[in-house]
Amino acid sequence: MGRIHQINTSKGGVPKLPVHEAVIDEHGVVGDEQADKIHHGGPDQALCLFSLEVIERFQDEGHPIEAGSAGENITVAGIDWAEVVPGRRLRIGPVEAVMTHYASPCEKNAQWFMGGEFVRMLASRHPGESRVYARVIQGGSIKTGDGVELLA
């Protein structure tokens, strides 16, 4: 069982900043905005999830990334991130979500990587180290510290 390390929102763009609690509906985190509605948002990209352990691995490599920097809505701790793949379901507090696809990194994330190497998050080059988009199956209220569970 993992946990929510951080919930992140913004009025558009990155970094997303931490909030203690949030309401999740079929559109994602209520109050969160995306600056680019063509490439972000919609039901199959309602949530963007990332792993605290992957972020810490990037930091150990010298990258100046923090939770929320890459635009994820929920930073998860304690889950084997290689198991969070498209088609897999997660329970996040009372929320249930299904992973839809990996989030392609964009140049706006270059500032969080030495030499601007934002492709460090690209799933095809670094399996198990990418952000993942999810569709919300069941909404609800979440808060930092809530449990996160991979469902069968």
DRENROVEX-709291 format. One line per field, with one value per residue: x, y negated, z of N, C-alpha, C in turn; residue in three letters. Coordinates in nm, 4 decimals. Layout:
DRENROVEX-709291
neast c(X, ...)
nnorth c(Y, ...)
nup c(Z, ...)
caeast c(X, ...)
canorth c(Y, ...)
caup c(Z, ...)
ceast c(X, ...)
cnorth c(Y, ...)
cup c(Z, ...)
resn c(ALA, ...)
***
This chain:
DRENROVEX-709291
neast c(0.0851, 0.0607, 0.0898, -0.0559, 0.1735, 0.1835, -0.0503, -0.1167, -0.1700, -0.2451, -0.2903, -0.2521, 0.0069, 0.3489, 0.5538, 0.3221, 0.1621, 0.1664, -0.1292, -0.3264, -0.5585, -0.8112, -1.0811, -1.1786, -1.3069, -1.4744, -1.3374, -1.0940, -0.8722, -1.0529, -1.0480, -0.7935, -0.6012, -0.5168, -0.2810, -0.2504, -0.4913, -0.5146, -0.3210, -0.3415, -0.5590, -0.9113, -1.1169, -0.9562, -0.7198, -0.7567, -0.6316, -0.2907, -0.0284, 0.2547, 0.5609, 0.7055, 0.9418, 1.0665, 1.1077, 1.2879, 1.5004, 1.5726, 1.6587, 1.8813, 2.0450, 2.1134, 1.9319, 1.7236, 1.4513, 1.1306, 0.8558, 0.5550, 0.6711, 0.6882, 0.4330, 0.2494, -0.0592, -0.0954, 0.1381, 0.2748, 0.3735, 0.5570, 0.4653, 0.5283, 0.6462, 0.6865, 0.4810, 0.2620, 0.0870, -0.0592, -0.4010, -0.4043, -0.5564, -0.5964, -0.6604, -0.7101, -0.7169, -1.0593, -1.0997, -1.1212, -0.9242, -0.8293, -0.5383, -0.4494, -0.2599, 0.0938, 0.2380, 0.3629, 0.6709, 0.7314, 0.8893, 0.8570, 0.9199, 1.1913, 1.3417, 1.3656, 1.5579, 1.8977, 2.0936, 1.8666, 1.7442, 1.4699, 1.3576, 1.4249, 1.2115, 1.0689, 0.8705, 0.9261, 1.2024, 1.2876, 1.1565, 0.9100, 0.9607, 0.8071, 0.5565, 0.2048, -0.1081, -0.4547, -0.7928, -1.0780, -1.2681, -1.4254, -1.5046, -1.4120, -1.3144, -0.9812, -0.6816, -0.3542, -0.1471, -0.3412, -0.4216, -0.2872, -0.3555, -0.2719, -0.4890, -0.6216)
nnorth c(0.1185, -0.2135, -0.5727, -0.9043, -1.1381, -1.4068, -1.6492, -1.8318, -2.1454, -2.3985, -2.7173, -2.6839, -2.5516, -2.4740, -2.4921, -2.2720, -2.3441, -2.2467, -2.1342, -2.0641, -1.9107, -1.7889, -1.7853, -1.5323, -1.4848, -1.3650, -1.5223, -1.5662, -1.7141, -1.9325, -2.2744, -2.2778, -2.3788, -2.3640, -2.5006, -2.4413, -2.3209, -2.1522, -1.9491, -1.8593, -1.7486, -1.6531, -1.3535, -1.1146, -1.2053, -1.3034, -1.2949, -1.3364, -1.1395, -1.0730, -0.9313, -0.9558, -0.8226, -0.7906, -1.0603, -1.1211, -0.9567, -1.0847, -1.3272, -1.2316, -1.1862, -1.4397, -1.6156, -1.9057, -1.8596, -1.8591, -1.7379, -1.7845, -1.9566, -1.8558, -1.8718, -1.6909, -1.5870, -1.4284, -1.3130, -1.0134, -0.7901, -0.4962, -0.2930, -0.0388, -0.1718, -0.0758, 0.0986, -0.0561, -0.0968, -0.1575, -0.0680, 0.0439, 0.0240, -0.2119, -0.2759, -0.5684, -0.7018, -0.7478, -0.7539, -0.6085, -0.5170, -0.4599, -0.3811, -0.5396, -0.6175, -0.6800, -0.9913, -1.2155, -1.3792, -1.7337, -2.0294, -2.2252, -2.1051, -2.0960, -2.2629, -2.1276, -1.9418, -1.8503, -1.9990, -2.0321, -1.7938, -1.6725, -1.4445, -1.2428, -1.1522, -1.0018, -0.7339, -0.5293, -0.5294, -0.5114, -0.2931, -0.2610, -0.5032, -0.7239, -0.9806, -0.9174, -0.9217, -0.9283, -0.8104, -0.9065, -0.6910, -0.6723, -0.9443, -1.1692, -1.3002, -1.3756, -1.3644, -1.4677, -1.2016, -1.0037, -0.6615, -0.4695, -0.2303, 0.0380, 0.1958, 0.5207)
nup c(0.0000, -0.0923, -0.0618, -0.0821, -0.1524, -0.2271, -0.3413, -0.6308, -0.7896, -1.0389, -1.2010, -1.4591, -1.6462, -1.5397, -1.2449, -1.0742, -0.7715, -0.4215, -0.2517, 0.0360, 0.0328, -0.1967, -0.4335, -0.6504, -0.9690, -1.2696, -1.4479, -1.3383, -1.0976, -0.9112, -0.9729, -1.0762, -1.3552, -1.7046, -1.9208, -2.1871, -2.3634, -2.5772, -2.5706, -2.3116, -2.0483, -2.0610, -2.0599, -2.0690, -1.9758, -1.7258, -1.4776, -1.3859, -1.2878, -1.0791, -0.9522, -0.6318, -0.5649, -0.8141, -0.8795, -0.6720, -0.7495, -0.9871, -0.8734, -0.7336, -0.9485, -1.0049, -1.1135, -1.0936, -1.0035, -0.8433, -0.6408, -0.8120, -0.9958, -1.2603, -1.3472, -1.2535, -1.1039, -0.8814, -0.6603, -0.5899, -0.3311, -0.2378, -0.4067, -0.6462, -0.9198, -1.1758, -1.2091, -1.2539, -1.5093, -1.8372, -1.8431, -1.5914, -1.2703, -1.0052, -0.6617, -0.4982, -0.2080, -0.1659, -0.4361, -0.7588, -1.0329, -1.3739, -1.5475, -1.8463, -2.0499, -2.1025, -2.0088, -2.2349, -2.2180, -2.2289, -2.3677, -2.1736, -1.9408, -1.9402, -1.7744, -1.5345, -1.5594, -1.5919, -1.8402, -1.9901, -2.0539, -2.0826, -2.1896, -2.0266, -1.8850, -2.0640, -2.1519, -2.3395, -2.3550, -2.0938, -1.9245, -1.6692, -1.5468, -1.6046, -1.6149, -1.5699, -1.7309, -1.6293, -1.6289, -1.4478, -1.2618, -1.0357, -0.8439, -0.5695, -0.2453, -0.1643, 0.0369, 0.1412, 0.2334, 0.2241, 0.1468, -0.1261, -0.3642, -0.5747, -0.7913, -0.8696)
caeast c(0.0000, 0.1320, 0.0175, -0.0429, 0.2793, 0.1499, -0.1530, -0.0612, -0.2588, -0.1987, -0.3845, -0.2032, 0.1522, 0.4280, 0.5190, 0.1978, 0.1973, 0.0952, -0.2471, -0.3412, -0.6713, -0.8740, -1.1933, -1.1522, -1.4255, -1.4397, -1.2487, -0.9665, -0.8686, -1.1350, -0.9696, -0.6683, -0.6163, -0.4082, -0.2625, -0.2598, -0.6062, -0.5033, -0.2379, -0.3658, -0.6979, -1.0022, -1.1435, -0.8467, -0.6061, -0.8144, -0.5279, -0.1527, 0.0303, 0.3984, 0.6157, 0.8049, 1.0681, 1.1287, 1.1557, 1.4088, 1.6070, 1.6165, 1.7354, 2.0101, 2.1230, 2.1504, 1.8266, 1.6580, 1.3070, 1.0613, 0.7172, 0.4714, 0.7433, 0.6621, 0.2928, 0.1597, -0.1603, -0.0776, 0.2679, 0.2490, 0.4898, 0.5406, 0.4096, 0.6240, 0.6009, 0.6897, 0.3511, 0.1577, 0.0905, -0.1917, -0.4936, -0.4040, -0.6402, -0.5471, -0.7508, -0.6380, -0.8196, -1.1848, -1.1046, -1.0699, -0.8806, -0.7631, -0.4299, -0.4837, -0.1369, 0.2041, 0.2419, 0.4834, 0.7313, 0.7442, 1.0021, 0.8340, 0.9821, 1.3377, 1.4034, 1.3816, 1.6559, 2.0295, 2.1099, 1.7364, 1.7126, 1.3383, 1.3224, 1.4551, 1.0824, 1.0029, 0.8461, 0.9902, 1.3470, 1.3104, 1.0357, 0.8894, 1.0023, 0.7284, 0.4263, 0.0968, -0.2406, -0.5605, -0.9354, -1.1409, -1.3822, -1.5068, -1.4475, -1.4203, -1.2221, -0.8554, -0.5914, -0.2179, -0.1364, -0.4376, -0.3657, -0.2908, -0.3478, -0.2848, -0.5972, -0.5995)
canorth c(0.0000, -0.3402, -0.6881, -1.0317, -1.2234, -1.5468, -1.6837, -1.9506, -2.2174, -2.5285, -2.7907, -2.6571, -2.5430, -2.4098, -2.3766, -2.2701, -2.3674, -2.1555, -2.1634, -1.9547, -1.8248, -1.8264, -1.7051, -1.4743, -1.4433, -1.3050, -1.6145, -1.5715, -1.7875, -2.0530, -2.3955, -2.2699, -2.4216, -2.3365, -2.6123, -2.3861, -2.2304, -2.0586, -1.8359, -1.8228, -1.7495, -1.5582, -1.2400, -1.0173, -1.2716, -1.3770, -1.3023, -1.3017, -1.0812, -1.0492, -0.8626, -1.0238, -0.7503, -0.8249, -1.1977, -1.1149, -0.8985, -1.1950, -1.4189, -1.1674, -1.2032, -1.5803, -1.6969, -1.9906, -1.8357, -1.8422, -1.6939, -1.8870, -2.0294, -1.8026, -1.8926, -1.5852, -1.6252, -1.3500, -1.2495, -0.8917, -0.7276, -0.3618, -0.2002, 0.0005, -0.2535, 0.0063, 0.1673, -0.1546, -0.0935, -0.1730, 0.0413, 0.0765, -0.0621, -0.2545, -0.3409, -0.6807, -0.7369, -0.6910, -0.7725, -0.4992, -0.5662, -0.3632, -0.4435, -0.5388, -0.6180, -0.7558, -1.1331, -1.2541, -1.5004, -1.8445, -2.1187, -2.3040, -2.0314, -2.0993, -2.3340, -2.0378, -1.8406, -1.8986, -2.0051, -2.0372, -1.6582, -1.6339, -1.3104, -1.1503, -1.1001, -0.9365, -0.5933, -0.4374, -0.5264, -0.4821, -0.2279, -0.2691, -0.6327, -0.8253, -1.0176, -0.8399, -0.9830, -0.8388, -0.8431, -0.8900, -0.5998, -0.7160, -1.0626, -1.1827, -1.3938, -1.3150, -1.4516, -1.4195, -1.0910, -0.8980, -0.5409, -0.4438, -0.0860, 0.0963, 0.2931, 0.6361)
caup c(0.0000, -0.0979, -0.0068, -0.1533, -0.0965, -0.2529, -0.4401, -0.6953, -0.8808, -1.0878, -1.2863, -1.5936, -1.6553, -1.4354, -1.1645, -0.9978, -0.6313, -0.3317, -0.1710, 0.1331, -0.0040, -0.3228, -0.4833, -0.7814, -1.0442, -1.3992, -1.5201, -1.2687, -0.9710, -0.9187, -0.9527, -1.1500, -1.4945, -1.7985, -2.0144, -2.3223, -2.3639, -2.6892, -2.5312, -2.1720, -2.0059, -2.1231, -1.9704, -2.0633, -1.9120, -1.6136, -1.3743, -1.4191, -1.1683, -1.0854, -0.8370, -0.5493, -0.5724, -0.9423, -0.8637, -0.5880, -0.8328, -1.0743, -0.7894, -0.7072, -1.0714, -1.0130, -1.1752, -0.9930, -1.0071, -0.7153, -0.6555, -0.8744, -1.0997, -1.3936, -1.3803, -1.2054, -1.0058, -0.7600, -0.6436, -0.5137, -0.2669, -0.1863, -0.5062, -0.7498, -1.0334, -1.2969, -1.2151, -1.2874, -1.6557, -1.8981, -1.8181, -1.4487, -1.1861, -0.8742, -0.5666, -0.4388, -0.1099, -0.2160, -0.5812, -0.8414, -1.1631, -1.4609, -1.6227, -1.9885, -2.1289, -2.0448, -2.0438, -2.3092, -2.1634, -2.3239, -2.3406, -2.0520, -1.8314, -1.9561, -1.6620, -1.4201, -1.5952, -1.6312, -1.9846, -2.0557, -2.1020, -2.0330, -2.2369, -1.9167, -1.8401, -2.1769, -2.1179, -2.4339, -2.3274, -1.9520, -1.8718, -1.5250, -1.4930, -1.6732, -1.5600, -1.6292, -1.7304, -1.5835, -1.6349, -1.3166, -1.2628, -0.9218, -0.7824, -0.4254, -0.1815, -0.1216, 0.1123, 0.1574, 0.3272, 0.1939, 0.0896, -0.2710, -0.3812, -0.7073, -0.7920, -0.9591)
ceast c(0.0885, 0.0499, 0.0335, 0.0647, 0.2400, 0.0405, -0.1115, -0.1612, -0.1898, -0.3114, -0.3435, -0.0522, 0.2162, 0.5198, 0.3776, 0.2383, 0.1120, -0.0268, -0.2676, -0.4519, -0.7345, -0.9931, -1.1574, -1.2862, -1.3810, -1.3488, -1.1111, -0.9773, -0.9474, -1.0482, -0.8353, -0.6947, -0.4957, -0.4008, -0.2837, -0.3707, -0.6014, -0.4292, -0.2624, -0.5146, -0.7819, -1.0156, -1.0304, -0.7192, -0.6545, -0.7135, -0.3925, -0.0872, 0.1801, 0.4438, 0.7189, 0.9407, 1.1405, 1.1848, 1.2845, 1.5263, 1.6620, 1.7007, 1.8738, 2.1031, 2.1657, 2.0465, 1.7528, 1.5047, 1.2533, 0.9227, 0.6344, 0.5380, 0.7028, 0.5150, 0.1991, 0.0631, -0.1398, 0.0600, 0.2472, 0.3794, 0.4557, 0.4773, 0.5210, 0.5784, 0.6034, 0.5593, 0.2361, 0.1644, -0.0502, -0.2750, -0.5035, -0.4899, -0.5710, -0.6639, -0.6657, -0.7322, -0.9483, -1.1979, -1.0537, -1.0399, -0.8173, -0.6583, -0.4602, -0.3607, -0.0295, 0.1981, 0.3736, 0.5420, 0.7424, 0.8559, 0.9809, 0.8930, 1.1345, 1.4066, 1.4297, 1.4887, 1.7874, 2.0406, 1.9792, 1.6866, 1.5803, 1.2932, 1.3612, 1.3274, 1.0090, 0.9925, 0.9170, 1.1412, 1.3787, 1.1844, 1.0293, 0.9287, 0.9287, 0.6057, 0.3199, -0.0330, -0.3447, -0.6986, -0.9935, -1.2651, -1.4802, -1.4359, -1.4575, -1.3211, -1.0986, -0.7750, -0.4544, -0.2150, -0.2366, -0.3672, -0.3820, -0.2664, -0.3618, -0.3929, -0.5673, -0.6634)
cnorth c(-0.1233, -0.4502, -0.8082, -1.1125, -1.3705, -1.5544, -1.8181, -2.0128, -2.3444, -2.5936, -2.7776, -2.6556, -2.4750, -2.5124, -2.3861, -2.2743, -2.2828, -2.2180, -2.0431, -1.8578, -1.8763, -1.7351, -1.6610, -1.4398, -1.3908, -1.3931, -1.6253, -1.6421, -1.9171, -2.1737, -2.3939, -2.3074, -2.3776, -2.4527, -2.5662, -2.2817, -2.1314, -1.9325, -1.7875, -1.8314, -1.6527, -1.4351, -1.1377, -1.0748, -1.3546, -1.3961, -1.2695, -1.2590, -1.0598, -0.9918, -0.9467, -0.9548, -0.7771, -0.9669, -1.1982, -1.0538, -1.0047, -1.2946, -1.3628, -1.1778, -1.3485, -1.6708, -1.7772, -1.9801, -1.8170, -1.7857, -1.8109, -1.9602, -1.9859, -1.8102, -1.7836, -1.6402, -1.5548, -1.2854, -1.1354, -0.8388, -0.5841, -0.2604, -0.1651, -0.0639, -0.1762, 0.0832, 0.0735, -0.1772, -0.1155, -0.0457, 0.0801, -0.0231, -0.0915, -0.3051, -0.4431, -0.7412, -0.6720, -0.6951, -0.6461, -0.5549, -0.4521, -0.4372, -0.4292, -0.5354, -0.6989, -0.8997, -1.1628, -1.3801, -1.6084, -1.9384, -2.2079, -2.2358, -2.0356, -2.1643, -2.2445, -1.9311, -1.9036, -1.8923, -2.0069, -1.9022, -1.6061, -1.4967, -1.2033, -1.0866, -1.0225, -0.7856, -0.4970, -0.4264, -0.4811, -0.4196, -0.2363, -0.4023, -0.7487, -0.8625, -0.9371, -0.9198, -0.8802, -0.8994, -0.8158, -0.8024, -0.6382, -0.8318, -1.0598, -1.2855, -1.3187, -1.4159, -1.3869, -1.3122, -0.9792, -0.7806, -0.5359, -0.2945, -0.0474, 0.2028, 0.4029, 0.6095)
cup c(0.0000, -0.0337, -0.0990, -0.0817, -0.1103, -0.3588, -0.4968, -0.7918, -0.9307, -1.1654, -1.4322, -1.5929, -1.5364, -1.3698, -1.1094, -0.8506, -0.5383, -0.2658, -0.0793, 0.0941, -0.1319, -0.3496, -0.6240, -0.8441, -1.1802, -1.4834, -1.4565, -1.1354, -0.9886, -0.8845, -1.0232, -1.2952, -1.5762, -1.8960, -2.1582, -2.3245, -2.4798, -2.6453, -2.3883, -2.1414, -2.0871, -2.0354, -1.9612, -2.0034, -1.7940, -1.5008, -1.4348, -1.2882, -1.1882, -0.9520, -0.7631, -0.5619, -0.7044, -0.9356, -0.7810, -0.6640, -0.9271, -0.9960, -0.7601, -0.8280, -1.0915, -1.0761, -1.0675, -0.9934, -0.8651, -0.7428, -0.7089, -0.9891, -1.2401, -1.4326, -1.3352, -1.1016, -0.8725, -0.7642, -0.5445, -0.4549, -0.2298, -0.2791, -0.6047, -0.8797, -1.1652, -1.3160, -1.2524, -1.4383, -1.7115, -1.8822, -1.6725, -1.3729, -1.0531, -0.7917, -0.4941, -0.3353, -0.1577, -0.3689, -0.6499, -0.9793, -1.2414, -1.5427, -1.7724, -2.0781, -2.0561, -2.0942, -2.1157, -2.2475, -2.2705, -2.2790, -2.2188, -1.9295, -1.8368, -1.8361, -1.5411, -1.4447, -1.6392, -1.7836, -2.0605, -2.1040, -2.0456, -2.0831, -2.1351, -1.8637, -1.9496, -2.1519, -2.2112, -2.4118, -2.1856, -1.8925, -1.7193, -1.4638, -1.5598, -1.5904, -1.6343, -1.6195, -1.6891, -1.6067, -1.4961, -1.3335, -1.1522, -0.8547, -0.6317, -0.3755, -0.1346, -0.0413, 0.1195, 0.2640, 0.3039, 0.1274, -0.0608, -0.2887, -0.5273, -0.6998, -0.8935, -1.0950)
resn c(MET, GLY, ARG, ILE, HIS, GLN, ILE, ASN, THR, SER, LYS, GLY, GLY, VAL, PRO, LYS, LEU, PRO, VAL, HIS, GLU, ALA, VAL, ILE, ASP, GLU, HIS, GLY, VAL, VAL, GLY, ASP, GLU, GLN, ALA, ASP, LYS, ILE, HIS, HIS, GLY, GLY, PRO, ASP, GLN, ALA, LEU, CYS, LEU, PHE, SER, LEU, GLU, VAL, ILE, GLU, ARG, PHE, GLN, ASP, GLU, GLY, HIS, PRO, ILE, GLU, ALA, GLY, SER, ALA, GLY, GLU, ASN, ILE, THR, VAL, ALA, GLY, ILE, ASP, TRP, ALA, GLU, VAL, VAL, PRO, GLY, ARG, ARG, LEU, ARG, ILE, GLY, PRO, VAL, GLU, ALA, VAL, MET, THR, HIS, TYR, ALA, SER, PRO, CYS, GLU, LYS, ASN, ALA, GLN, TRP, PHE, MET, GLY, GLY, GLU, PHE, VAL, ARG, MET, LEU, ALA, SER, ARG, HIS, PRO, GLY, GLU, SER, ARG, VAL, TYR, ALA, ARG, VAL, ILE, GLN, GLY, GLY, SER, ILE, LYS, THR, GLY, ASP, GLY, VAL, GLU, LEU, LEU, ALA)
***
